[in-house]
Amino acid sequence: MNSPRLPDSVAVPAGRVAGGTVRVPPSKSVSHRYFNLTLLSGRPAVIENPLQAEDLTLFSRALEQLGYSVAMRGRTLRLEPPLTLARQATIDCGNAGTMYRFLVAAMTTLEGEWILTGTPRLAERPIGPLVGALRQLGADIDYLDKEGYAPLRIRGATLRGGAVDIDASESSQFLSAVLMAASRASEDVDLRVLSLASSPYLDLTLEAVALFGGSIERPHSDRFVIHPGPLEAPRLEVEGDFSAAAYPAAAAVLTGGSVLLEGLRESSRQGDRRFIDLLVSMGAEAVWSEEGLRVSGRLSRAPTVDLQDMPDQVPTLAAIAPFVEGTTRITNVAHLRIKESDRLAVMARELSRVGARVSELPDGLVIEGSWSHSEPPAESVVVDPENDHRIAMSLALVGLRRPGVVIGEAYVVAKSYPGFWQDLDTLVG
């Protein structure tokens, strides 16, 4: 599952109209859940159309360290467990926060001793609420450096079960990780959610666990009862990624073009599906057909919007906001400060560097539509995405209308969308 070699920088061509067809990459969120549940099941799995990107390559390598056979042929991935799982490993999670959080919980159910580590940025992202919840359920986890952060040592087969409260205000992945791992605990888990960010991702987790035959009851909106039992990895197919689809969709409406997005599921439970609805509320058109989703038109209305449930699209909306009449206000996304970068600070800084008018809030951004009726500056600016794939792809959108934008560290898109630059070139080339 290797990504193509990507450039160090990309000069974005301005003044062109985006048009054509893009087959969006498979969902990163769904792929991670299928990989993690396959590991928890200990059974073979066949996954059609998994995401082939840096984060999932790291997960594949982790599975291979544990003894799994990982074979990718065409669009079909076969995962085959060993007769005896490895009992000791140091697993490098890189900067893959989803993989890291899922494995912290999953490894507590597997017999052995594990060390989970990653990049310096991963070690800055808090893991304390998840570790605390797992410890309440009996898990044996030690911090090897700073309390509340990676790296961790995990002694497996220690997740007993019982009652637990979890604070998922920093990341819904804390909750998803426990829900999946609890399916392999030694007794029932009664879980109460104290606070939750990005709640639509929970729906993806519940859907994935059900596909694997897991048993999760939800007697109240904030309470789950998980009944452990065997998980069976069926033949699975990964749907297209609405998070990735947001970029070509935004390119279409930013330039007054029309883009057909293939590979998406209209009934998808992905939270970022709502970004299409947001674009429509701003003046775009979105039409579903047998071919896919066609997005077209131009944006005419700046929104005031709470994006707590759609945090990955904050940089996307921020990038197009300077070109929309009015003032865009994005709120309730303080948890963006502990992503691959501090996305609020980085977007505010880099948009300001290219000449946009941006105010940074503790939990959001305010962006003036200063370029809706006037030309943006033309001088060349090399922007720094701070090794964050979503910042790089979002700032590329700015360059479609603002001449002279050069994306530094352009290779970071390999984390989730290795074909991004090729697709962008196809649309505006």
C-alpha positions as CSV (number, residue, x, y, z in Angstrom):
1,M,0.0,0.0,0.0
2,N,2.6,2.5,-1.1
3,S,1.8,6.1,-2.2
4,P,3.3,7.6,-5.3
5,R,6.2,10.1,-4.9
6,L,4.9,13.5,-4.4
7,P,6.4,16.9,-5.0
8,D,8.0,19.1,-2.4
9,S,6.1,22.2,-3.5
10,V,3.3,23.0,-6.0
11,A,2.5,26.3,-7.7
12,V,-1.3,26.5,-7.9
13,P,-2.6,27.8,-11.3
14,A,-5.0,30.7,-10.7
15,G,-7.8,32.0,-13.0
16,R,-9.0,28.6,-14.3
17,V,-12.4,27.1,-14.1
18,A,-12.7,23.7,-12.4
19,G,-14.6,21.1,-14.4
20,G,-14.7,17.4,-15.1
21,T,-15.0,14.2,-13.1
22,V,-13.1,13.0,-10.0
23,R,-13.4,9.6,-8.4
24,V,-12.9,10.5,-4.8
25,P,-10.5,8.3,-2.7
26,P,-11.9,5.7,-0.3
27,S,-12.9,6.9,3.2
28,K,-10.0,7.1,5.6
29,S,-12.3,6.9,8.6
30,V,-14.1,3.8,7.4
31,S,-10.8,2.1,6.4
32,H,-9.3,2.7,9.8
33,R,-12.4,1.1,11.5
34,Y,-12.3,-1.9,9.2
35,F,-8.6,-2.5,9.9
36,N,-9.0,-2.1,13.6
37,L,-12.0,-4.4,13.8
38,T,-10.2,-7.0,11.7
39,L,-7.4,-7.0,14.3
40,L,-9.8,-7.3,17.1
41,S,-11.7,-10.2,15.4
42,G,-8.5,-12.2,14.8
43,R,-10.2,-13.5,11.7
44,P,-9.3,-13.2,8.0
45,A,-10.9,-10.2,6.1
46,V,-11.3,-9.2,2.5
47,I,-11.6,-5.4,2.1
48,E,-12.5,-4.0,-1.3
49,N,-11.3,-0.5,-2.1
50,P,-9.5,0.4,1.1
51,L,-7.7,3.8,1.2
52,Q,-4.2,3.4,0.0
53,A,-2.5,6.3,1.7
54,E,0.2,7.0,4.3
55,D,-2.0,6.5,7.4
56,L,-3.3,3.1,6.3
57,T,0.2,2.0,5.2
58,L,1.3,2.6,8.8
59,F,-1.7,0.4,10.0
60,S,-0.8,-2.3,7.5
61,R,2.8,-2.4,8.8
62,A,1.5,-2.7,12.3
63,L,-0.6,-5.7,11.3
64,E,2.5,-7.2,9.6
65,Q,4.5,-6.7,12.8
66,L,1.9,-8.7,14.7
67,G,2.2,-11.5,12.2
68,Y,-0.6,-10.7,9.7
69,S,-0.3,-11.4,6.0
70,V,-1.3,-8.2,4.1
71,A,-1.8,-8.7,0.4
72,M,-3.1,-6.0,-1.9
73,R,-4.1,-7.0,-5.5
74,G,-5.8,-4.3,-7.5
75,R,-8.6,-2.9,-5.3
76,T,-8.8,-6.0,-3.1
77,L,-7.0,-6.2,0.3
78,R,-6.7,-9.6,2.1
79,L,-5.8,-9.6,5.7
80,E,-4.9,-13.0,7.1
81,P,-4.0,-13.5,10.8
82,P,-1.2,-15.7,12.0
83,L,-1.7,-18.9,13.9
84,T,-0.1,-17.2,16.9
85,L,-0.1,-13.4,17.2
86,A,3.2,-11.8,18.0
87,R,3.4,-11.2,21.8
88,Q,5.7,-8.1,21.8
89,A,6.2,-5.2,19.4
90,T,7.1,-1.5,19.2
91,I,4.5,0.0,16.8
92,D,5.3,3.3,15.2
93,C,2.0,5.2,14.5
94,G,3.8,8.1,12.7
95,N,1.4,11.0,12.8
96,A,-1.7,8.8,12.3
97,G,-3.8,9.9,15.3
98,T,-6.8,7.7,14.4
99,M,-4.7,4.6,14.2
100,Y,-2.9,5.5,17.4
101,R,-6.1,6.0,19.4
102,F,-7.7,2.9,18.0
103,L,-4.7,0.7,18.8
104,V,-4.3,2.1,22.3
105,A,-7.6,0.5,23.1
106,A,-7.3,-2.6,20.8
107,M,-4.0,-3.7,22.2
108,T,-5.4,-4.0,25.7
109,T,-7.4,-7.0,24.5
110,L,-4.5,-8.9,22.9
111,E,-2.1,-11.0,25.0
112,G,1.4,-9.5,25.0
113,E,3.3,-6.3,25.7
114,W,3.3,-3.4,23.3
115,I,4.9,0.0,23.0
116,L,3.1,2.6,20.9
117,T,5.1,5.6,19.6
118,G,5.0,8.1,16.8
119,T,6.2,11.5,15.6
120,P,6.9,14.4,17.9
121,R,3.6,16.0,16.9
122,L,1.7,12.8,17.8
123,A,3.4,13.0,21.2
124,E,1.9,16.4,21.7
125,R,-1.6,15.2,21.1
126,P,-3.4,14.3,24.4
127,I,-4.4,10.7,25.1
128,G,-5.2,11.0,28.8
129,P,-9.0,10.7,28.6
130,L,-8.8,7.5,26.6
131,V,-6.1,5.9,28.8
132,G,-8.1,6.9,31.9
133,A,-11.2,5.2,30.6
134,L,-9.4,2.1,29.7
135,R,-7.7,1.9,33.1
136,Q,-11.2,2.1,34.7
137,L,-11.9,-1.1,32.8
138,G,-8.8,-2.8,34.0
139,A,-6.3,-2.0,31.3
140,D,-2.6,-2.0,32.2
141,I,-1.1,1.1,30.5
142,D,2.0,3.1,31.4
143,Y,3.2,6.5,30.1
144,L,6.8,6.2,29.1
145,D,7.5,9.9,29.1
146,K,5.0,12.8,29.8
147,E,1.8,12.0,31.7
148,G,-1.1,12.0,29.3
149,Y,0.9,11.6,26.1
150,A,2.7,9.1,23.9
151,P,4.7,6.9,24.0
152,L,2.8,4.2,25.9
153,R,3.5,0.7,27.2
154,I,0.4,-1.6,27.1
155,R,0.2,-5.0,28.7
156,G,-2.5,-6.8,26.8
157,A,-5.4,-9.1,27.7
158,T,-6.1,-6.8,30.7
159,L,-9.4,-5.2,29.5
160,R,-11.9,-6.7,32.0
161,G,-15.0,-4.6,31.6
162,G,-17.5,-2.9,34.0
163,A,-18.8,0.6,34.2
164,V,-16.9,3.6,32.8
165,D,-17.3,7.3,32.1
166,I,-15.5,8.9,29.2
167,D,-14.8,12.4,28.2
168,A,-14.7,12.6,24.4
169,S,-14.8,16.4,24.1
170,E,-11.3,16.4,22.6
171,S,-11.9,13.6,20.1
172,S,-14.8,11.3,19.3
173,Q,-12.1,8.7,18.5
174,F,-11.7,8.2,22.3
175,L,-15.2,6.9,22.4
176,S,-15.0,4.9,19.1
177,A,-11.8,3.2,20.3
178,V,-13.4,2.0,23.6
179,L,-16.6,0.9,21.8
180,M,-14.7,-1.3,19.4
181,A,-12.2,-2.7,22.0
182,A,-15.0,-3.4,24.5
183,S,-16.4,-6.0,22.0
184,R,-13.4,-8.1,23.1
185,A,-13.4,-7.4,26.8
186,S,-13.9,-10.2,29.3
187,E,-17.2,-8.9,30.5
188,D,-19.9,-6.4,29.6
189,V,-19.0,-2.7,29.5
190,D,-21.5,-0.1,30.6
191,L,-20.2,3.2,29.1
192,R,-21.5,6.7,29.8
193,V,-20.3,9.6,27.6
194,L,-19.7,12.8,29.5
195,S,-19.0,15.0,26.5
196,L,-18.6,14.3,22.8
197,A,-17.1,16.2,19.8
198,S,-17.6,15.3,16.1
199,S,-20.5,13.1,17.0
200,P,-21.2,11.8,13.4
201,Y,-18.1,9.7,13.5
202,L,-19.7,7.7,16.3
203,D,-22.4,6.6,13.7
204,L,-19.6,5.2,11.5
205,T,-18.2,3.2,14.4
206,L,-21.6,1.8,15.4
207,E,-22.3,0.8,11.7
208,A,-18.8,-0.8,11.4
209,V,-19.2,-2.8,14.7
210,A,-22.6,-4.0,13.5
211,L,-21.1,-5.2,10.2
212,F,-18.6,-7.3,12.2
213,G,-21.4,-8.8,14.3
214,G,-20.7,-6.9,17.5
215,S,-23.5,-6.2,20.1
216,I,-23.9,-2.6,21.3
217,E,-27.0,-1.4,23.0
218,R,-27.8,2.3,23.3
219,P,-30.4,2.7,26.1
220,H,-29.8,6.5,26.2
221,S,-28.1,8.9,23.8
222,D,-25.2,9.2,26.2
223,R,-25.0,5.6,27.4
224,F,-23.8,2.4,25.7
225,V,-23.8,-1.2,26.8
226,I,-21.4,-3.5,25.0
227,H,-21.7,-7.2,25.2
228,P,-18.4,-8.9,24.3
229,G,-18.4,-11.7,21.8
230,P,-16.7,-13.0,18.7
231,L,-16.3,-10.7,15.8
232,E,-16.5,-12.0,12.3
233,A,-14.7,-10.1,9.5
234,P,-17.1,-10.2,6.5
235,R,-16.3,-9.2,2.9
236,L,-16.3,-5.4,3.1
237,E,-16.2,-2.5,0.7
238,V,-15.0,1.0,1.6
239,E,-17.2,3.9,0.4
240,G,-15.8,7.1,-1.0
241,D,-14.6,9.8,1.4
242,F,-16.7,12.9,1.8
243,S,-13.8,14.6,3.6
244,A,-11.7,14.3,0.5
245,A,-14.7,15.1,-1.8
246,A,-15.0,18.5,-0.1
247,Y,-11.9,19.8,-2.0
248,P,-13.0,19.2,-5.6
249,A,-16.5,20.3,-4.6
250,A,-15.1,23.6,-3.2
251,A,-12.9,24.0,-6.3
252,A,-16.0,23.9,-8.5
253,V,-18.0,26.5,-6.6
254,L,-15.0,28.7,-6.0
255,T,-14.3,29.0,-9.7
256,G,-17.8,28.8,-11.1
257,G,-17.3,25.4,-12.5
258,S,-19.0,22.0,-12.4
259,V,-17.5,18.8,-11.0
260,L,-18.9,15.3,-11.0
261,L,-17.8,13.3,-7.9
262,E,-17.9,9.6,-8.3
263,G,-17.7,6.9,-5.6
264,L,-19.8,8.6,-2.9
265,R,-22.8,7.0,-1.2
266,E,-25.8,9.2,-1.0
267,S,-27.0,7.5,2.2
268,S,-23.6,7.7,3.8
269,R,-23.3,8.4,7.6
270,Q,-20.1,10.3,7.2
271,G,-20.3,13.6,9.0
272,D,-18.6,15.5,6.3
273,R,-21.4,14.7,3.9
274,R,-23.0,17.8,5.5
275,F,-20.3,20.0,3.9
276,I,-22.2,19.6,0.6
277,D,-25.3,20.9,2.3
278,L,-23.3,23.8,3.7
279,L,-22.1,24.7,0.2
280,V,-25.7,24.6,-1.0
281,S,-26.8,27.0,1.8
282,M,-24.1,29.3,0.5
283,G,-25.5,29.3,-3.0
284,A,-24.0,26.2,-4.7
285,E,-26.0,23.5,-6.5
286,A,-25.6,19.8,-5.7
287,V,-27.5,17.1,-7.7
288,W,-27.3,13.3,-7.2
289,S,-27.7,11.0,-10.1
290,E,-26.7,7.4,-11.0
291,E,-23.3,8.8,-12.1
292,G,-22.6,10.4,-8.8
293,L,-22.8,13.9,-7.2
294,R,-22.5,16.9,-9.4
295,V,-21.5,20.2,-7.6
296,S,-21.7,23.5,-9.5
297,G,-22.5,27.2,-9.3
298,R,-20.9,30.0,-7.3
299,L,-21.1,30.9,-3.6
300,S,-23.0,34.1,-2.7
301,R,-23.6,34.0,1.0
302,A,-21.1,33.9,3.9
303,P,-22.2,31.6,6.7
304,T,-22.1,31.8,10.5
305,V,-21.7,28.1,11.4
306,D,-20.9,25.8,14.3
307,L,-18.6,23.1,12.8
308,Q,-18.0,21.0,16.0
309,D,-19.4,18.0,14.1
310,M,-17.5,18.7,10.9
311,P,-14.0,19.9,12.1
312,D,-12.0,18.6,9.2
313,Q,-13.9,21.1,7.0
314,V,-12.9,24.2,8.9
315,P,-9.8,24.7,6.8
316,T,-11.8,24.1,3.6
317,L,-14.4,26.7,4.5
318,A,-11.8,29.1,5.7
319,A,-10.0,28.8,2.4
320,I,-13.0,29.8,0.3
321,A,-14.4,32.4,2.7
322,P,-12.3,35.4,1.5
323,F,-14.0,35.0,-1.9
324,V,-17.6,35.0,-0.6
325,E,-19.5,38.2,0.1
326,G,-19.9,38.9,3.8
327,T,-18.1,37.7,6.8
328,T,-17.7,34.0,7.5
329,R,-17.8,33.0,11.2
330,I,-16.7,29.5,12.3
331,T,-17.3,28.6,15.9
332,N,-17.1,25.7,18.5
333,V,-14.0,24.0,17.1
334,A,-11.4,24.5,19.8
335,H,-10.5,20.8,19.5
336,L,-8.9,21.7,16.1
337,R,-5.9,22.9,18.1
338,I,-4.8,19.3,18.8
339,K,-5.0,17.9,15.3
340,E,-2.0,17.3,13.0
341,S,-1.3,20.9,13.6
342,D,-3.1,23.7,15.5
343,R,-5.4,24.2,12.5
344,L,-7.0,27.4,13.8
345,A,-3.6,29.1,14.3
346,V,-2.1,27.8,11.1
347,M,-5.0,28.7,8.9
348,A,-5.3,32.2,10.4
349,R,-1.5,32.8,10.0
350,E,-1.3,31.5,6.4
351,L,-4.5,33.2,5.1
352,S,-3.1,36.4,6.6
353,R,0.2,35.9,4.8
354,V,-1.6,35.7,1.4
355,G,-3.5,38.9,2.2
356,A,-6.8,37.7,3.6
357,R,-8.4,39.4,6.6
358,V,-8.7,36.8,9.4
359,S,-9.3,37.0,13.1
360,E,-8.5,34.0,15.3
361,L,-10.9,33.1,18.1
362,P,-10.2,30.7,21.0
363,D,-12.7,28.3,19.3
364,G,-12.9,29.4,15.7
365,L,-12.1,31.9,12.9
366,V,-13.7,35.0,11.4
367,I,-12.9,35.7,7.8
368,E,-13.9,38.7,5.8
369,G,-15.0,38.2,2.2
370,S,-12.6,41.0,1.1
371,W,-11.9,39.4,-2.3
372,S,-15.6,38.9,-3.3
373,H,-15.6,42.1,-5.3
374,S,-11.9,43.0,-5.5
375,E,-8.8,41.3,-6.9
376,P,-6.6,39.6,-4.4
377,P,-2.8,40.4,-4.4
378,A,-0.7,38.9,-7.1
379,E,2.7,38.5,-5.5
380,S,4.0,35.0,-5.0
381,V,3.7,33.5,-1.5
382,V,5.0,30.1,-0.4
383,V,2.6,28.9,2.3
384,D,3.6,26.5,5.1
385,P,1.0,23.8,6.0
386,E,3.0,22.7,9.0
387,N,3.0,19.1,7.8
388,D,-0.8,19.0,7.9
389,H,-2.5,17.4,4.9
390,R,-5.8,19.3,5.3
391,I,-4.1,22.6,5.5
392,A,-2.1,21.9,2.3
393,M,-5.2,20.9,0.3
394,S,-7.3,23.8,1.7
395,L,-4.6,26.4,0.9
396,A,-4.5,25.0,-2.7
397,L,-8.1,26.1,-3.1
398,V,-7.0,29.7,-2.2
399,G,-4.5,29.5,-5.1
400,L,-7.2,28.8,-7.6
401,R,-8.4,32.4,-7.3
402,R,-5.5,34.2,-5.6
403,P,-2.5,34.3,-8.0
404,G,1.0,33.3,-6.8
405,V,0.2,30.8,-4.2
406,V,2.8,28.0,-3.8
407,I,2.2,25.1,-1.4
408,G,5.2,24.1,0.5
409,E,5.4,20.5,1.9
410,A,3.0,19.5,-0.9
411,Y,3.9,15.8,-0.2
412,V,1.9,15.9,3.0
413,V,-1.3,15.1,1.1
414,A,0.0,11.5,1.0
415,K,-1.5,11.1,4.5
416,S,-5.1,10.9,3.2
417,Y,-5.3,11.8,-0.5
418,P,-2.2,10.9,-2.5
419,G,-3.9,11.6,-5.8
420,F,-4.9,15.2,-4.8
421,W,-2.4,17.1,-7.0
422,Q,-3.2,14.9,-10.0
423,D,-6.9,15.3,-9.5
424,L,-6.6,19.1,-9.1
425,D,-4.5,19.3,-12.3
426,T,-7.1,17.3,-14.1
427,L,-9.9,19.6,-13.0
428,V,-8.2,22.9,-13.9
429,G,-5.5,21.7,-16.3
